């Protein structure tokens, strides 16, 4: 870290981190957590665009029951199989898993801790380049023949197919390291860098959520890494691990894979829940309700999430006893999730609800997560899961949780911390309009798929029975609506960067520490280490119409 | 047709027709969970809208004082959902135990899945591409796969079980409604490669006498249909058409159009560079090559098709079916047909348009 001149106590209007160094190298080799967050932002949004293009191709193919995009049925099927595989792999490994921890977490976590940076800034940059290296492998896959195994790489199909399984699994392997290194960094930062006054139960809930996420990242990701290496060993060297012809067991692969990939679902949703806790409290202008229960539920979800992987395999032939135990454990995860939702609602009760764009996304999150979570009950129950497993019901369920919930929380976070990141406000009206469009698009795209799935439409079908056409057509139109909404979000952001008015230090009146420094923050964040109080004491701030910022009541009183 | 109309009446908005003994139990649980889900979603949505309207921020106004924790409330919304999910778990488990426990008097059918078709083996040894079952009689399926993982899924019966290579899974059902014309849909639910979405079959439910009649007729084709028709039937039913065209286009494997000419004249070239003509001779004729290609497809890979693994059909296509397949291949080969026209102007060319024109 660059040394700061001693005696920095007088808060000079310090140069913002965006201007604290010029040239491409000052970005590519930066150790500043805020700049690394923006590097991730650019890279992850590019991945999101790529995964989104695949999604639109999938939805377009499914407008008609037969082949749609290509006349040759076989080529069309191969193309479709590649599209859903690449959509899943890119969105999972390169967008949803890193989005909130790597972008929002990297930017906000040190600021919330009142720290100058994360505990290991160099490791942080290394984890970004791990992500880039993993991404390069995925691009390589795209350019050299694609991938058609589904993002789950189920054996023995993945050891038989002629598509590029080894580069893709190596890519996922390397992306996993990025995830592990970020997790290590966050855990160390939260343990070592908390400022005076910030006890564990005075941490902002986003930090609890990121801490819980990091535990999963460092405990579960190595299992995926080992699994993918075993898969490579079988495919490249013929070592029999999963293939029954070589003495292996394909169900073993599924156990290994889901031992990581189910906890990974919580890597996707826990940080999202942390974001929502911050946004709901700030925009209800009220202390968060049930702080300890929300904090504890994050840890409970992280730990219970390790015990439920077998619910992906109810029809695989694992024993009835295993099915019963996994079903029961699966239901146990629903309780901490329900606790969070009720606490968010209780926070809104008797609040002063301010419908700004981040709050609109947060309210959308609660509704969509409600649908995503409650439809999980059908899949946790054994008798109904047997019918619904591997149908569009599952597709709709996890898109409500990942798209509807994680994406909405990501957008809530982006709009919430945008003024802090770039020092600019955005058009409230257009941001709200985009939020409404994305919300409608989400529901039109995915709700009909619940019905199609319950009626028996299997997933990963390039062609389907004509009786399912209506559901697919509504869904495809919804996906175009969602695309329009998301491009509007992008337009609002670009307009803000070019024309947005200057953001004050604390535009929303939140009390977490990142709002105590300038917008955008200087390179070193805080001139002196701040002292933390109750992170949800939002009532200590009042709006100052002259500056458009919130100011501390006591500070305002002394000034007057 | 009738069954199709009945199916329109037999299903609901959420669920397809229920046609097995435990289907309605699955549906009952589905609708119970749906009621719970709708109740909680409505609760969340109504409270949210109510709070947003009632406590909407107005200028200069601050929030009203209220508690930021309440242990009694927290316990309430922890314990009530906990009880509900335990109830759902128990109902789900009970329904599942029914599915997992076949009655002792069940009829056994073996299911062999392969890329990309199904082979159902009946107690008398007959193998069929569709599932035919008697009504009101428990049927136990023993499932396996020859290549990758597949999954047998019959929405009307609410049944699904994976077909895993190297192991035998079991499940059972008892059909409750006769449906021997339209049939119920049977899908592969586990992604298995290129033609996963075409790996569909039908379930025909016969009355007891009808099932016996069907099984007897289906087990014996000699004397009922010509060998060419039998060959065409096997092509349609046993998954051949998923990879081999009969109109000359390249799908996944080589086309069957004029394949017999190419084989019998020894013109076929293999991936290892050898020509079929060099192999043919005393003790290994064109028919032997066809037989070997069906039973042991990896023995000679046609040039240009390396890396495509066809499943072997040994034990699934019987020896007396091979001559029928050869007769049918001949009917698809122009030169052979024109040469055969003079001595035996008869059965095979005449029936060829039927099979050649099949979609």
Interface residues (C-beta under 8 A of the other chain):
Chain A: X74 X77 X78 X81 X148 X150 X154 X156 X157 X160 X161 X162 X244 X245 X249 X250 X251 X284 X285 X286 X287 X288 X289 X290 X291 X292 X293 X315 X316 X317 X320 X323 X324 X327 X328 X331 X332 X334 X335 X338 X339 X341 X342 X343 X345 X346 X348 X349 X350 X351 X352 X353 X354 X355 X363 X366 X367 X370 X371 X374 X375 X377 X378 X380 X381 X382 X383 X384 X385 X386 X387 X389 X390 X391 X451 X454 X455 X456 X458 X459 X460 X461 X462 X463 X464 X465 X536 X539 X542
Chain B: X11 X13 X14 X15 X16 X22 X25 X26 X29 X30 X33 X34 X36 X37 X40 X41 X44 X45 X47 X48 X51 X52 X55 X56 X57 X58 X61 X62 X63 X64 X65 X66 X67 X68 X69 X70 X73 X74 X77 X78 X81 X82 X85 X86 X88 X89 X91 X92 X93 X94 X95 X96 X97 X98 X99 X100 X147 X148 X149 X151 X153 X155 X156 X158 X159 X160 X161 X162 X164 X165 X166 X167 X169 X185 X187 X188 X189 X190 X191 X192 X193 X194 X195 X196 X197 X198 X251 X252 X307 X309
